[in-house]
Amino acid sequence: MMSKMIQDLMGSKCQLMFESGVTEEYEIVDVDEEWLKLSRVDKKQQTEIRIVRIDSIRELKPIQ
């Protein structure tokens, strides 16, 4: 169920709060039942790709 809601946000930029309390902005690139593939451009203008477990996300907020 959760991944369906996240799938609807694929291609969107979102603010993610992780279980660790860290909040970052990422674009959702891909999602399956357990994992999210995220992308962002860091301060050095390098593309950062992360693959994280959905369970490690406390809150996800789409950015308009």
Secondary structure, 3 states (H helix, E strand, C coil): CHHHHHHCCCCCEEEEEECCCCEEEEEEEEECCCEEEEEEECCCCCEEEEEEEHHHEEEEEECC
